[in-house]
Amino acid sequence: MSKVASPANLDLTNTRALKTWLYGMWQSIFYVVPHVHISTISTKTLKSGKGTIKSICVNIKSTGGSVCNVYDALSVTGTPIITLNTDTNYGETTYNIDFNTGLTVDIVGSTAADLLFVFN
């Protein structure tokens, strides 16, 4: 379990900081395995080989036309399986989509969302 920082120095007028702190609190109570948390514009391979993408949770929405593309591949040249507009979607979306080669996510745009990927 992760340790959550004290809210004593938390700027409650900064909604992103508050949401991030609340997410940390949630994460310290509920342990979801396996999962990956990403909050940057980036490309990451989360798993190689077969599996299932269970869900994606948009904890904090992005801005500026940001999108999360998910591929059944070890790179962004593989088969796309999900395209998620992270500017408008919020909360958890359940997918339960099988992948064969691997699981790669590509987050593009100007400001990244705070995302949680749950898969096995």
Secondary structure, 3 states (H helix, E strand, C coil): CCCCCCHHHCCCCCHHHHHHHHHHHHHHHCCCCCEEEECCCCEEEEEECCEEEEEEEEEECCECCCEEEEEECCCCCCEEEEEEECCCCCEEEEEEEEECCEEEEEEECCECCEEEEEEC
